[in-house]
Amino acid sequence: MPKFISAEEAVKLVKTNDHIVIGMTASEPQNFIKILHTVADRVKNVTVSNCLPIQEAEFFTNPKYADSFRVAGWFYTNALRKYHHNGNISFIPNHLHLAGKKRFEHMKPNIFAVAASMPDEKGFISLSVQNVYERDAVDIADIVIIETNPNFPRTFGDNQVHISEVDYIIESDYPVPTTINPEPNEKDMIIGRAIANHIIDGATIQLGIGGIPNAVAYFLKDKKDLGIHTEMFTTGMMDLVKDGIITGRQKNFMTGKHVCAFAYGSKELYEFLDNNKDVYFMRGVLANDPHIIGKNDNQISINTTMEIDLMGQCNSESIGPRQFSGTGGQSDTAVGAQNSINGKSFIALYSTAMVKNKETGEREEISKIVPTLRPGAAVTLSRNDVDYVVTEYGCVSLRGTTIAERVELLISVAHPNYREWLREEAKKLEWIF
């Protein structure tokens, strides 16, 4: 049986050179990480691997602890971006389905800490809203610490942990972190309608969070028997299930089940997930495996990007060399959808963005369709794997096209103010003549 301990007792287990793995996003063990910095005076070179962190914990925000703690991030949020300059935070390049596997092969977790549901009458704890790498970490970590919390929904899938697998329990009682579900704007609605027009009855979908995915969901309300095989289960998906639009009845794989690796959204979403056996939380190594994604016919993948060049390379995670977010499951789901019979992958973006000019300090408009990516930019989705590209000016398919054909197709969905410039740059690069 595990020992019930306080967070103060738990952080005393940390030793110099340890590798600590933290549950991602809403499943961060808040009590543990809030006081982790208090052992900085007796430990050095402790690595903390995290993903999509919400809490701005002092162990990485305060530069005086940089010798004691360093952070390895699978996916940056504002919390990591703000404090990257401290010098002890670095990004782990990854495809999400292999993120945990490859990291744990490189560096075994000494401690895994996560927030989860309360044990049931048979001693099983649900990992609740996260199963990207969390169940895998339970299997391999030397010490497993779970902050049990009555506010976390009990979910189902291969995310069950028996109490005999847990070394320590911290009893907790804080709300499950939520996120706002943004309302789509006019551009989102144009893009959302264009994508929804390609989705047929019975298709299986993968959506993210944000204005464009929410707009797609809005235009799916006249569809029938859609299914879910997704990385992230969202509030928008919940609404489609409640409306009877998503049933999963026509899925080839896990028929009738809404498959995901994690969930993040509203309080209402967590209430919907609680004791809902129709939603299956599958380990990320499986849920995001492109081969498994492709088992469903008519699989649809919808992702967004920050910029795309005229060859079709998508940078969805960095501003030049500066890490902004992460690859996540973009490549996993885009390739997986194209492995599917009649599957389609969509990359959506606005044609322009407003950015600050470093010299003048003024905000100015730039094209998000560019001749070449910025120096140092990450290639999140390779030109070999891009399929449909959608802006507010149209939807084009790059599958099977030449560079010259891509140039013309991408220029056709660029903002009109930049089309001639793009054409002239393409001529300089000798992609068109």
VEXPA-370686 format. One record per residue (C-alpha): y negated, z, x. Coordinates in steps of 0.2 Angstrom, whole numbers, padded with zeros to 4 digits, always signed. Last residue first. Layout:
YZX/...
***
This chain:
-0154-0323+0051/-0145-0308+0045/-0137-0294+0055/-0146-0299+0070/-0154-0282+0073/-0171-0290+0072/-0166-0299+0056/-0161-0283+0048/-0178-0275+0053/-0186-0290+0044/-0176-0288+0028/-0179-0269+0028/-0198-0272+0029/-0197-0284+0015/-0187-0272+0004/-0198-0257+0007/-0211-0258-0007/-0197-0264-0019/-0188-0247-0017/-0170-0251-0011/-0157-0257-0024/-0158-0275-0019/-0160-0271-0001/-0143-0263-0001/-0134-0278-0008/-0143-0290+0004/-0139-0279+0019/-0121-0276+0013/-0118-0295+0012/-0124-0297+0030/-0113-0283+0036/-0098-0290+0027/-0091-0284+0011/-0074-0277+0006/-0081-0263-0004/-0100-0262-0004/-0102-0261-0023/-0119-0261-0030/-0128-0250-0043/-0146-0252-0048/-0165-0248-0045/-0164-0229-0048/-0151-0229-0034/-0132-0231-0034/-0120-0236-0019/-0102-0240-0024/-0089-0239-0010/-0092-0232+0007/-0076-0228+0017/-0078-0241+0031/-0096-0238+0033/-0092-0220+0037/-0096-0205+0026/-0105-0190+0034/-0112-0200+0049/-0123-0186+0057/-0140-0191+0063/-0144-0189+0081/-0156-0204+0081/-0161-0208+0063/-0149-0219+0054/-0152-0238+0055/-0161-0251+0044/-0165-0237+0031/-0162-0234+0013/-0170-0217+0010/-0187-0226+0011/-0201-0215+0016/-0216-0208+0006/-0229-0197+0014/-0233-0178+0014/-0248-0174+0026/-0246-0163+0041/-0254-0177+0051/-0243-0178+0066/-0227-0171+0059/-0228-0182+0043/-0221-0171+0029/-0208-0180+0019/-0208-0187+0001/-0192-0197-0003/-0187-0214-0008/-0173-0224-0016/-0166-0209-0024/-0148-0206-0020/-0130-0209-0026/-0114-0212-0017/-0100-0217-0029/-0081-0218-0026/-0070-0228-0038/-0052-0227-0043/-0042-0241-0051/-0026-0234-0044/-0031-0220-0033/-0033-0221-0014/-0051-0226-0017/-0054-0209-0026/-0046-0200-0011/-0057-0208+0002/-0073-0203-0008/-0066-0186-0011/-0061-0181+0006/-0077-0189+0014/-0088-0179+0003/-0078-0163+0003/-0090-0153+0014/-0099-0164+0026/-0112-0150+0029/-0130-0144+0025/-0146-0146+0035/-0140-0148+0054/-0154-0154+0065/-0149-0170+0075/-0159-0182+0064/-0161-0172+0047/-0143-0168+0044/-0130-0167+0030/-0128-0183+0019/-0130-0196+0032/-0121-0211+0025/-0116-0227+0035/-0117-0243+0024/-0122-0255+0037/-0139-0256+0030/-0142-0237+0033/-0140-0223+0021/-0150-0208+0019/-0149-0190+0011/-0133-0193+0002/-0126-0189-0015/-0108-0188-0021/-0098-0194-0036/-0079-0197-0035/-0069-0205-0049/-0050-0205-0050/-0044-0219-0062/-0026-0215-0058/-0022-0198-0052/-0012-0197-0036/-0027-0202-0025/-0033-0184-0025/-0016-0179-0017/-0018-0192-0003/-0036-0188+0000/-0032-0169+0002/-0046-0160-0006/-0035-0149-0018/-0022-0147-0005/-0030-0140+0010/-0043-0133-0002/-0030-0122-0010/-0029-0125-0028/-0038-0115-0042/-0030-0121-0058/-0041-0120-0074/-0030-0121-0090/-0025-0103-0087/-0042-0096-0092/-0041-0077-0089/-0059-0077-0084/-0065-0095-0081/-0076-0096-0096/-0084-0079-0092/-0088-0086-0074/-0096-0101-0082/-0106-0091-0093/-0113-0081-0079/-0119-0098-0072/-0113-0108-0057/-0101-0109-0043/-0082-0112-0043/-0069-0116-0030/-0054-0127-0025/-0053-0136-0042/-0040-0143-0054/-0042-0143-0073/-0024-0143-0079/-0018-0154-0093/-0007-0165-0081/-0006-0158-0064/-0005-0175-0057/-0004-0191-0067/-0019-0186-0078/-0020-0192-0096/-0020-0176-0105/-0033-0168-0094/-0043-0162-0109/-0062-0166-0104/-0072-0172-0119/-0067-0158-0130/-0085-0151-0131/-0079-0135-0122/-0072-0145-0108/-0088-0155-0106/-0098-0139-0105/-0087-0131-0092/-0089-0147-0082/-0108-0145-0082/-0106-0127-0077/-0097-0132-0061/-0079-0132-0054/-0081-0138-0036/-0068-0148-0026/-0063-0158-0040/-0048-0165-0050/-0054-0164-0068/-0048-0175-0082/-0056-0186-0096/-0048-0187-0113/-0062-0196-0122/-0079-0202-0117/-0095-0202-0128/-0102-0186-0120/-0100-0194-0103/-0119-0198-0102/-0124-0180-0100/-0111-0177-0087/-0118-0191-0076/-0135-0183-0078/-0129-0166-0072/-0121-0175-0057/-0138-0182-0053/-0148-0167-0056/-0138-0155-0045/-0120-0149-0043/-0105-0159-0038/-0093-0170-0049/-0075-0175-0047/-0068-0185-0061/-0052-0190-0069/-0052-0205-0080/-0044-0205-0097/-0058-0215-0106/-0067-0226-0093/-0081-0221-0080/-0091-0236-0074/-0105-0234-0087/-0106-0216-0082/-0112-0221-0065/-0127-0232-0071/-0131-0218-0084/-0132-0205-0071/-0143-0216-0060/-0156-0219-0074/-0154-0200-0079/-0157-0194-0062/-0172-0205-0060/-0180-0198-0076/-0176-0180-0071/-0160-0170-0074/-0161-0152-0078/-0155-0140-0064/-0140-0128-0066/-0147-0113-0057/-0135-0103-0046/-0125-0087-0049/-0119-0073-0038/-0105-0062-0046/-0114-0046-0050/-0110-0030-0040/-0097-0017-0042/-0087-0013-0027/-0071-0004-0022/-0067-0008-0003/-0048-0011-0001/-0039-0012+0015/-0023-0019+0022/-0019-0032+0009/-0003-0041+0008/+0006-0027-0002/-0008-0029-0015/-0001-0046-0019/-0013-0060-0017/-0015-0074-0030/-0024-0090-0026/-0011-0103-0029/-0017-0105-0046/-0025-0094-0059/-0042-0085-0061/-0047-0067-0064/-0066-0067-0066/-0076-0056-0054/-0086-0042-0062/-0073-0029-0060/-0074-0030-0041/-0061-0028-0027/-0069-0030-0010/-0054-0036+0000/-0050-0033+0018/-0036-0042+0027/-0032-0037+0045/-0022-0048+0057/-0027-0064+0048/-0014-0078+0045/-0008-0078+0027/-0024-0070+0020/-0034-0084+0029/-0024-0097+0020/-0028-0089+0003/-0047-0090+0008/-0048-0107+0015/-0055-0117-0001/-0049-0104-0014/-0064-0097-0021/-0069-0091-0038/-0057-0077-0041/-0046-0073-0026/-0035-0065-0039/-0027-0049-0035/-0009-0045-0040/-0002-0028-0041/+0009-0030-0057/-0004-0021-0068/-0017-0033-0062/-0028-0030-0046/-0047-0031-0048/-0055-0048-0044/-0061-0054-0027/-0074-0052-0013/-0068-0057+0004/-0065-0050+0022/-0053-0058+0034/-0052-0049+0051/-0043-0055+0067/-0044-0073+0062/-0035-0085+0074/-0047-0096+0084/-0043-0115+0087/-0028-0116+0075/-0038-0105+0062/-0053-0118+0063/-0042-0133+0061/-0033-0126+0046/-0049-0118+0038/-0059-0134+0038/-0044-0146+0035/-0048-0150+0016/-0066-0148+0020/-0068-0162+0032/-0076-0153+0047/-0089-0152+0060/-0092-0133+0063/-0110-0129+0064/-0118-0116+0076/-0128-0100+0075/-0132-0088+0089/-0148-0096+0095/-0160-0087+0084/-0167-0104+0080/-0153-0106+0067/-0161-0092+0057/-0169-0102+0043/-0155-0116+0042/-0142-0102+0041/-0149-0094+0025/-0155-0110+0018/-0137-0116+0017/-0126-0123+0031/-0108-0128+0028/-0093-0124+0040/-0104-0111+0049/-0099-0102+0065/-0110-0087+0067/-0113-0077+0083/-0113-0058+0084/-0116-0045+0097/-0127-0054+0109/-0138-0061+0094/-0140-0044+0087/-0159-0043+0092/-0162-0059+0084/-0161-0052+0066/-0155-0064+0053/-0137-0065+0060/-0131-0047+0058/-0145-0044+0046/-0136-0052+0031/-0146-0066+0022/-0133-0067+0008/-0129-0084+0001/-0117-0091+0013/-0111-0109+0011/-0096-0107+0023/-0093-0093+0035/-0085-0090+0052/-0091-0074+0061/-0088-0073+0080/-0090-0056+0089/-0096-0058+0106/-0101-0040+0109/-0097-0023+0101/-0103-0005+0103/-0122-0006+0098/-0119-0020+0085/-0109-0008+0074/-0123-0006+0062/-0125-0025+0060/-0110-0026+0049/-0119-0016+0036/-0124-0030+0023/-0108-0040+0028/-0096-0027+0021/-0105-0022+0005/-0108-0041+0001/-0090-0047+0003/-0095-0065+0001/-0085-0073-0014/-0100-0081-0022/-0102-0093-0007/-0087-0092+0005/-0076-0078+0010/-0079-0072+0027/-0069-0074+0043/-0071-0062+0057/-0065-0067+0075/-0065-0052+0086/-0072-0053+0104/-0078-0034+0104/-0070-0024+0090/-0073-0023+0071/-0063-0009+0063/-0079+0002+0061/-0085-0011+0049/-0072-0005+0036/-0076+0013+0038/-0094+0010+0033/-0089-0002+0019/-0079+0013+0012/-0060+0014+0012/-0045+0013+0000/-0030+0010+0011/-0018-0004+0006/+0000+0000+0000/
***
